[in-house]
Amino acid sequence: MPDMAFSTRPGLYLLVHNRQPPEPAIWNQYLAELDRQRTLITRVRTLVFSDGGGPSLVQRRQLNEILRGYSTLVAVVSTSSLVRNIVRALNVFNPDIRVFPPASVEGAYQHLLLSSEERRWSTAERERLTIQLAPTR
């Protein structure tokens, strides 16, 4: 079972992490999908839920290469101090990334300008993706 799962719909990415960094295979699938949207990258919004895992230093570099200096709206929902530090590091390259505690998920939705339909989709997809994740080690 993977340590990260993701789903997409037009203009919106949803990522769910357990407490481990993503395996290279799933991370590379995500990057390939994001790279396909390169011409629309500034319109892509990303919602991330993390139990403490996130991209490694190498994976963050790969992500920054895809973004190539463009800023995109990202909301990360987590209580983890490690995740907050990852967000701070990514914020240097993407000033539109923000971290929210789980109790403020509504703030994350607002940051991404999600419609009510996108919020419903995000909630349902998060539940579906969470089931796919490897148990926390």
DRENNUMAR-981817 format. One record per residue: residue number from 1; residue in three letters; y, x negated, z of N, C-alpha, C in turn. Coordinates in steps of 0.1 Angstrom, whole numbers, plus 5000, padded with zeros to 4 digits. Atoms other than C-alpha are relative to their C-alpha. Last residue first. Example, Ala and Ser with C-alpha at 12.3 -4.5 7.8 and 13.67 -1.06 7.14 Angstrom:
BEGIN
k	r	nnorth	neast	nup	canorth	caeast	caup	cnorth	ceast	cup
2	ser	4989	5009	5000	4989	4863	5071	5011	5008	5008
1	ala	4988	4991	5000	4955	4877	5078	5012	4991	5000
//
This chain:
BEGIN
k	r	nnorth	neast	nup	canorth	caeast	caup	cnorth	ceast	cup
137	arg	5009	5011	4994	5025	4954	5106	5006	4995	5012
136	thr	4993	5012	4994	5042	4987	5097	4990	4990	5006
135	pro	4996	4999	4985	5019	5010	5078	5007	4987	5004
134	ala	5010	5006	4991	5021	5004	5040	5004	5003	5014
133	leu	4997	5014	4994	5044	5028	5022	4988	4996	5009
132	gln	5006	5011	5008	5032	5057	5000	5001	4986	5006
131	ile	5015	4999	5000	5038	5084	5026	4993	4989	4993
130	thr	5004	5006	4987	5074	5072	5029	4985	5001	5002
129	leu	5001	5014	5001	5079	5079	4992	4995	4993	5013
128	arg	5011	5003	5009	5071	5116	4994	4998	4985	5000
127	glu	5013	4996	4993	5093	5121	5025	4988	4996	4991
126	arg	5002	5009	4989	5122	5102	5008	4987	5003	5007
125	glu	5005	5012	5006	5117	5122	4976	4998	4989	5011
124	ala	5014	4998	5005	5121	5155	4994	4994	4987	4996
123	thr	5008	4996	4989	5153	5144	5012	4985	5001	4997
122	ser	5001	5012	4992	5168	5127	4982	4991	5002	5012
121	trp	5009	5008	5007	5161	5158	4960	4997	4987	5008
120	arg	5013	4994	4999	5178	5180	4985	4989	4991	4994
119	arg	5003	5001	4986	5208	5157	4987	4986	5006	5002
118	glu	5004	5014	4998	5209	5155	4949	4996	4997	5014
117	glu	5013	5001	5006	5210	5193	4947	4995	4986	5001
116	ser	5010	4994	4991	5238	5194	4973	4986	4999	4994
115	ser	4999	4985	5000	5258	5170	4952	4989	5005	5009
114	leu	5011	4993	5005	5259	5133	4962	5003	5015	5001
113	leu	4996	4988	5007	5292	5116	4963	4989	5008	4995
112	leu	5006	5000	5013	5275	5083	4973	5005	5012	4991
111	his	4996	5012	5007	5298	5078	5003	4995	4999	4986
110	gln	4986	4999	5005	5293	5115	5011	5005	4987	4993
109	tyr	4999	4991	5011	5256	5112	5012	5014	5001	4994
108	ala	5005	5007	5011	5258	5081	5034	5000	5009	4987
107	gly	4990	5010	5005	5281	5099	5057	4995	4992	4988
106	glu	4990	4992	5008	5256	5128	5059	5011	4991	4995
105	val	5005	5000	5014	5230	5102	5069	5010	5008	4992
104	ser	4988	4998	5009	5251	5096	5101	4996	5000	4985
103	ala	4993	4988	4995	5223	5100	5127	5012	5004	4991
102	pro	5007	4988	5005	5202	5076	5106	5007	5013	5005
101	pro	5012	4998	4991	5228	5048	5112	4994	5014	4995
100	phe	4998	4988	4992	5249	5040	5081	4988	5001	5010
99	val	5012	4997	4992	5253	5008	5061	5004	5012	5009
98	arg	4997	4996	4986	5278	5005	5032	4987	5003	5007
97	ile	5012	4997	4992	5277	4989	4998	5004	5002	5014
96	asp	5003	4986	4999	5308	4993	4976	4987	5003	5007
95	pro	4992	4995	4989	5321	4957	4981	4997	5015	5002
94	asn	4999	4986	5003	5292	4944	4959	5008	5007	5012
93	phe	5001	4998	5014	5291	4906	4958	5002	5015	4995
92	val	4991	5011	5006	5303	4898	4993	5000	5002	4985
91	asn	4986	4994	5001	5288	4932	5004	5010	4989	4994
90	leu	4999	4994	5013	5253	4918	4997	5014	5005	4997
89	ala	5002	5010	5010	5255	4895	5027	5002	5005	4986
88	arg	4988	5008	5000	5269	4922	5049	4999	4989	4990
87	val	4989	4993	5006	5242	4945	5038	5012	4992	5000
86	ile	5003	5001	5015	5215	4919	5046	5012	5007	4993
85	asn	4996	5014	5004	5231	4915	5081	4998	4999	4985
84	arg	4985	5001	4999	5230	4953	5087	5005	4986	4995
83	val	4996	4993	5012	5193	4952	5076	5016	5000	4999
82	leu	5003	5009	5011	5186	4925	5102	5005	5007	4987
81	ser	4990	5010	5001	5204	4946	5128	4997	4990	4988
80	ser	5004	5014	4998	5180	4975	5121	5012	4990	4999
79	thr	4995	5005	4987	5192	5010	5127	4998	4985	5002
78	ser	5009	5008	4992	5190	5020	5090	5006	4997	5014
77	val	5002	4993	4988	5205	5040	5062	4989	4993	5009
76	val	5012	5004	4994	5218	5020	5033	5000	5007	5014
75	ala	5000	4995	4986	5244	5036	5010	4986	4996	5006
74	val	5013	5001	4993	5251	5019	4977	5002	5004	5014
73	leu	5001	4994	4987	5279	5026	4952	4986	4999	5006
72	thr	5007	4988	5001	5280	5000	4924	4999	5006	5014
71	ser	5002	4993	4988	5302	4970	4919	4994	5014	4998
70	tyr	4996	4986	5000	5298	4948	4889	4998	5006	5014
69	gly	4986	4998	4995	5297	4910	4895	5005	5014	5000
68	arg	4991	5009	5007	5266	4904	4874	5015	5003	5003
67	leu	4987	4993	4999	5247	4934	4888	5012	4992	4993
66	ile	5000	4987	5007	5214	4921	4875	5014	5006	5000
65	glu	5000	5004	5014	5221	4885	4887	5000	5013	4991
64	asn	4987	5004	5004	5231	4899	4921	5001	4996	4986
63	leu	4992	4988	5001	5197	4917	4923	5015	4996	4996
62	gln	5004	4993	5012	5179	4884	4916	5008	5013	4998
61	arg	4995	5008	5011	5199	4866	4943	4997	5007	4986
60	arg	4986	4996	5001	5190	4894	4967	5007	4992	4989
59	gln	4998	4987	5005	5154	4889	4959	5014	5005	4999
58	val	5003	5001	5015	5155	4852	4965	5002	5013	4993
57	leu	4989	5007	5006	5172	4858	4999	4998	4999	4985
56	ser	4999	5014	4995	5146	4884	5008	5012	4994	4993
55	pro	5002	5011	5010	5152	4921	5000	5002	4986	5007
54	gly	4991	5000	5010	5149	4946	5029	4998	4988	4991
53	gly	5002	5009	5011	5128	4956	5058	5011	5001	4989
52	gly	4997	5014	4996	5140	4971	5090	4997	4990	4989
51	asp	5005	5002	4986	5128	5007	5089	5002	4986	5005
50	ser	5008	5012	4996	5149	5011	5058	4996	5001	5015
49	phe	5004	4997	4986	5163	5041	5039	4991	4988	5004
48	val	5011	5008	4995	5183	5031	5007	4997	5005	5015
47	leu	5002	4996	4986	5204	5054	4986	4988	4993	5005
46	thr	5012	5003	4994	5217	5039	4953	5000	5004	5015
45	arg	4998	4999	4985	5244	5051	4930	4986	4998	5005
44	val	5012	4998	4992	5245	5041	4893	5003	5000	5015
43	arg	5002	4986	4997	5278	5047	4876	4988	5002	5008
42	thr	4990	4996	4991	5289	5010	4876	4999	5015	5004
41	ile	5003	5005	4987	5255	5001	4861	5011	5004	5010
40	leu	4994	4989	4992	5259	5023	4830	5000	4995	5015
39	thr	4988	4996	5007	5253	4995	4804	5007	5011	5009
38	arg	4989	5010	4999	5229	4978	4828	5013	5005	4994
37	gln	4988	4992	4999	5207	5009	4832	5012	4991	5000
36	arg	4999	4990	5011	5176	4992	4819	5013	5008	5000
35	asp	4996	5008	5012	5183	4963	4843	5001	5010	4988
34	leu	4985	5001	4999	5180	4988	4872	5005	4993	4988
33	glu	4994	4986	5002	5145	4998	4860	5015	4999	5001
32	ala	5002	4997	5014	5135	4961	4856	5006	5014	4997
31	leu	4990	5008	5008	5149	4953	4890	5000	5003	4985
30	tyr	4986	4995	4997	5129	4981	4906	5010	4993	4992
29	gln	4999	4987	5006	5097	4970	4889	5013	5006	5002
28	asn	4998	5003	5014	5104	4934	4900	5000	5013	4991
27	trp	4986	5003	5001	5107	4946	4936	5004	4997	4985
26	ile	4992	4988	4999	5074	4964	4933	5015	4997	4998
25	ala	5004	4991	5011	5056	4933	4920	5009	5012	5001
24	pro	4993	5003	5013	5075	4908	4943	4997	5010	4989
23	glu	5008	5009	5007	5064	4926	4975	5007	4997	4986
22	pro	5008	4994	5011	5093	4942	4993	4991	4989	4994
21	pro	4994	5001	5013	5104	4926	5026	4992	5005	4988
20	gln	5002	5013	5007	5087	4940	5056	5008	4999	4987
19	arg	4993	5011	4993	5098	4967	5081	4998	4986	4993
18	asn	5005	5001	4986	5091	4997	5059	5007	4988	5006
17	his	5007	5013	4995	5114	5002	5030	4994	5003	5013
16	val	5004	4999	4987	5125	5034	5010	4992	4987	5004
15	leu	5009	5010	4996	5146	5032	4979	4996	5002	5014
14	leu	5004	4998	4986	5163	5061	4961	4989	4989	5003
13	tyr	5012	5007	4996	5182	5055	4929	4997	5003	5014
12	leu	5003	5001	4985	5207	5079	4914	4987	4993	5002
11	gly	4989	5004	4992	5225	5081	4880	4998	4997	5015
10	pro	4988	5005	5007	5199	5101	4863	5011	4997	5009
9	arg	4996	4988	5008	5169	5104	4886	5013	4995	4993
8	thr	4987	4999	5007	5151	5075	4902	5001	5014	4994
7	ser	5000	4989	5010	5123	5068	4927	5014	5001	4994
6	phe	4987	4995	5005	5115	5038	4949	4998	5011	4990
5	ala	5003	4990	5010	5088	5025	4972	5014	5004	4995
4	met	4988	4993	5005	5089	4994	4994	4995	5010	4989
3	asp	4990	5000	4990	5063	4978	5016	5013	5006	4996
2	pro	4988	5008	5001	5035	4987	4992	5009	5001	5013
1	met	4988	4992	5000	5000	5000	5000	5012	4991	5000
//
